[in-house]
Amino acid sequence: MRTGRRLPWLIFAVCALLVIDGMGWVTWQMLRLERREHEAQQNAERQEAVRLALRRMDGLLSPIIAAEAARPYFQYRSFYPAERAYTRMWEAVEPGEVLVPSPLLAGPGEVIRLHFESTPTGWLTSPQVPPPELRDRIESGSLSLPDMLTVERSLVELTAILRGTPTVPGGMGTDDAAVVMDGEAGETEGVFADQLLSQAQQELQDYAQEERAKPEALGFEKLGEDVQAAGEGADERSLAEFQARQLSAMNARKAGGRDARPTGGEAGRGDGLSMEVSGGQDARSTAGAADGVGGVARVETGRFAPVWRTNPVTGEPELLFVRAVTVNGQESTQGFWTDWPRLRAALLASVADLLPEAELVPLEKGRLGQQVASAASTRDAGQLLAGIPAVLVPGPTESAALTGLTPTRTVLLVAWCAVLSAVVAIGLVLRASLVLSERRGRFVSAVTHELRTPLTTFCLYSQMLADGMVQEEPKRQEYLGTLKRESERLAMIVENVLAYARVGGRQAGVPAQGVEGLLEALLPSLQDNAQQAGMQLEVDAEGVGEIAIAADRSSLERILGNLVDNACKYAHEAEDRRILLRVRAAGSGVEFRVRDFGPGISSRERRRVFSPFARARVNAADGSSGLGLGLALARSVARSLGGELRLSKSGGGGGLGAEFVLWLPGGEG
C-alpha cells in the first residue's frame, strides 16, 4: 500500500478506535449504573420485606405481652381470698376465708412455660405449683397431676438457670421443691436462698424496677436518640418504623390493671371500700383502698421487661419477662418464662412467605437500652424486634442477575449498531473514494501513455508530409499507412473508453442467435488478427450447431476479439504460437475457452487482471500492454448479456499459458 493511501486509512483507524473506546466506556458506565440500580431495587425490596416481617412479629408478640401485663398481681398466687380487697391480696390467708384458684392454675400458655414470682422473703414461687396442703382444692379445669409435675421440673430448671448452675445441690426432688415454693423452708431453704440465686433475683428486680421507673414519653424519646446516635448510617425509614414499633411494644408491656381490676372496693364482692387508681405519663398503675383502720395501701405494677438468660444445661438462650410489683411498700418481682424455641418457630413461621430462610438471634445480655444501642451500632436497628431484644437475620441474599434485553441494554445495542454501521459506512465510502481516486489516476496515466505515442507519430508524419520533406512515393505511402494505423489506434482507444462508460446494467431484449452462425461471422476477423501477429487460431466447435445464445454479434466480437488480441500481444514470443478457441455446451448455456501458450499470468496479477486500467507488467515497457480496459470491458459486456468471464485456474505463470472462459446463457432461436 502506497504512503498516499496508507495515511487516510491510518487516520480512519485512529478515529474509529477513539469512537469505539468512547462507546466502550459509556457502555461500561451505563451497565454499572444499571447493575447498581438493580441491586438498590433488590435491597429496597428486601428492606421492605424485613420491615413487614418485623411488623408481623411484633403484632404477634403484642397480644401475648398485653394479656400478661393486664393480669392482676394476686393471680401469681395459686389461691387467693375471694372476698378480700384488691390491695390486701398480698396478706397471709386467715382461717375461714374462702379461697378461689388462680386462672394460671389452668396451665401456662402455648408459648409460656412457667409463671413465677420472687417474693420479698427471697423465695421463687409459681402459681402453677400450689402448696401440698392446697392441692386437694384443685378443680377439674386446673392442671392435672402429671402436668403439675412437669411444671415443678420447669421451676427447678428455672432456678438452675437463674443460679447459673446445671444441677440443684442436694438432689432435690419434686416434693422438696414444693415445700420450698410454699415458703416452708425446711432443710432445703438454704439451697434456694444461696448467694447466686439472690444475686440473680436482685438483678431481675433491678431490670423490672428500671422499666417501671422509666417515663413512657421520655423513655421513648431517649430510646430514639440512642438509636439515631448509634446508627447514623442505618436506613432512616427503618429507624422511624422501629421507634413506632417500640412505642407500640411499650404500650403493650404497660400494666393493664386499670382495665382489668374491679372498680369497687373488693376483688370479690363490694364491701363499701374505695379503690384509688392513678396512672398517666409515667405508665404506673396505682390502686389504693382503705385498709380497715383508716390507712391507705398502695399497689404499683410496672411494665414487663424482657431479659435473656443462658440455660446452663443446654447452653441455649432463655427469654424471661419480669415486672416490679410494690404492695404497701413491699417489693416483689413477677414474670413468665417463655418457650423460646416454640415462640421463635411461631414468629418465623409468620414471615416464612417473606423471608423463608430468616433467623432470630438474641442480643447480648444487658439492659434494653444498651441492647438497642448495640444493635444500632452494628447497623441492625432496622432488623431489631420491638417486643423482645432479638435481631431478625433475613438470611442469605440471593441476587437475581439481570438477563435478557433490558431497556438500557436495548439502547446500548441500538447505539452500538448505529456506531458500527457508521464506522463501516465511512470505511466503505473512504475505500470507494480511494479506489475512485486510484482509478482516475490510472485512467489519466493510461490514456496519456496510450495517446502520446500515436499523437506524436501522427503530428510528426503529417508535418513532414505537409512540408514536402518526403519526396519518394514509396516513402510517402509508408507514412500514410502509418498515419492510418495510428488514427485507427486512436479511434480504438476512444471507442474502448466510450464503450466502457456506456456499459451498465444487463441488456434487455437481445435476440437469440445460433452459435454456428455467430462463429462463421466472427472467425475471419479473429483469424486475420492472429495472422497479423504471427499467431495461428485453431477453432474447436463440435456439437454446438443447434445451440442458440442470447447475444448479438457486436458484443460477442468485442469479447472474443479482446481475448484473441491479448493472446497475440502477450504470447507472440512463445514457442507454441497457437491460440485455441474451444466452444462447448455447458449447462444451460455455451462456454467459450480461449487459450494461449505464452508466459501466463502470475498469481499476483490474477487478482487485478479484470480491474479497469490495470496493465500487465509483462511487455509493459514496449507499449504493447494497451490502455488496460480490454478485459474489464469484456467482462462488463459478458455480464450485461447475463454471462460471465473468468480466468481459468488451469493456466498460470511459468510458461503454462493463460486460459479465459466465457459463459453465455442459452436462448431460443
C-alpha positions, 0 to 999 in steps of 0.5 A: 500500500502506497504512503498516499493511501496508507495515511487516510486509512491510518487516520480512519483507524485512529478515529474509529478506535477513539469512537469505539473506546468512547462507546466502550466506556459509556457502555461500561458506565451505563451497565454499572449504573444499571447493575447498581440500580438493580441491586438498590431495587433488590435491597429496597425490596428486601428492606421492605420485606424485613420491615413487614416481617418485623411488623408481623412479629411484633403484632404477634408478640403484642397480644401475648405481652398485653394479656400478661401485663393486664393480669392482676398481681394476686393471680401469681398466687395459686389461691387467693381470698375471694372476698378480700380487697384488691390491695390486701391480696398480698396478706397471709390467708386467715382461717375461714376465708374462702379461697378461689384458684388462680386462672394460671392454675389452668396451665401456662400458655402455648408459648409460656412455660412457667409463671413465677414470682420472687417474693420479698422473703427471697423465695421463687414461687409459681402459681402453677405449683400450689402448696401440698396442703392446697392441692386437694382444692384443685378443680377439674379445669386446673392442671392435672397431676402429671402436668403439675409435675412437669411444671415443678421440673420447669421451676427447678430448671428455672432456678438452675438457670437463674443460679447459673448452675446445671444441677440443684445441690442436694438432689432435690426432688419434686416434693422438696421443691414444693415445700420450698415454693410454699415458703416452708423452708425446711432443710432445703431453704438454704439451697434456694436462698444461696448467694447466686440465686439472690444475686440473680433475683436482685438483678431481675428486680433491678431490670423490672424496677428500671422499666417501671421507673422509666417515663413512657414519653421520655423513655421513648424519646431517649430510646430514639436518640440512642438509636439515631446516635448509634446508627447514623448510617442505618436506613432512616425509614427503618429507624422511624418504623422501629421507634413506632414499633417500640412505642407500640411494644411499650404500650403493650408491656404497660400494666393493664390493671386499670382495665382489668381490676374491679372498680369497687372496693373488693376483688370479690364482692363490694364491701363499701371500700374505695379503690384509688387508681392513678396512672398517666405519663409515667405508665404506673398503675396505682390502686389504693383502698382503705385498709380497715383502720383508716390507712391507705395501701398502695399497689404499683405494677410496672411494665414487663421487661424482657431479659435473656438468660443462658440455660446452663444445661443446654447452653441455649438462650432463655427469654424471661419477662419480669415486672416490679410489683410494690404492695404497701411498700413491699417489693416483689418481682413477677414474670413468665418464662417463655418457650423460646424455641416454640415462640421463635418457630411461631414468629418465623413461621409468620414471615416464612412467605417473606423471608423463608430462610430468616433467623432470630438471634438474641442480643447480648445480655444487658439492659434494653437500652444498651441492647438497642444501642448495640444493635444500632451500632452494628447497623441492625436497628432496622432488623431489631424486634420491638417486643423482645431484644432479638435481631431478625437475620433475613438470611442469605441474599440471593441476587437475581442477575439481570438477563435478557434485553433490558431497556438500557441494554436495548439502547446500548445495542441500538447505539452500538449498531448505529456506531458500527454501521457508521464506522463501516459506512465511512470505511466503505465510502473512504475505500470507494473514494480511494479506489475512485481516486486510484482509478482516475489516476490510472485512467489519466496515466493510461490514456496519456501513455496510450495517446502520446505515442500515436499523437506524436507519430501522427503530428510528426508524419503529417508535418513532414508530409505537409512540408514536402520533406518526403519526396519518394512515393514509396516513402510517402505511402509508408507514412500514410499507412502509418498515419492510418494505423495510428488514427485507427489506434486512436479511434480504438482507444476512444471507442474502448473508453466510450464503450466502457462508460456506456456499459451498465446494467444487463441488456434487455431484449437481445435476440437469440442467435445460433452459435454456428452462425455467430462463429462463421461471422466472427472467425475471419476477423479473429483469424486475420488478427492472429495472422497479423501477429504471427499467431495461428487460431485453431477453432474447436466447435463440435456439437454446438450447431443447434445451440442458440445464445442470447447475444448479438454479434457486436458484443460477442466480437468485442469479447472474443476479439479482446481475448484473441488480441491479448493472446497475440500481444502477450504470447507472440514470443512463445514457442507454441504460437497457437491460440485455441478457441474451444466452444462447448455446451455447458449447462444451460448455456455455451462456454467459450475457452480461449487459450494461449501458450505464452508466459501466463499470468502470475498469481499476483496479477490474477487478482487485478487482471479484470480491474479497469486500467490495470496493465500487465507488467509483462511487455509493459515497457514496449507499449504493447500492454494497451490502455488496460480496459480490454478485459474489464470491458469484456467482462462488463459486456459478458455480464450485461448479456447475463454471462460471465468471464473468468480466468481459468485456474488451469493456466498460470505463470511459468510458461503454462499459458493463460486460459479465459472462459466465457459463459453465455446463457442459452436462448431460443432461436 
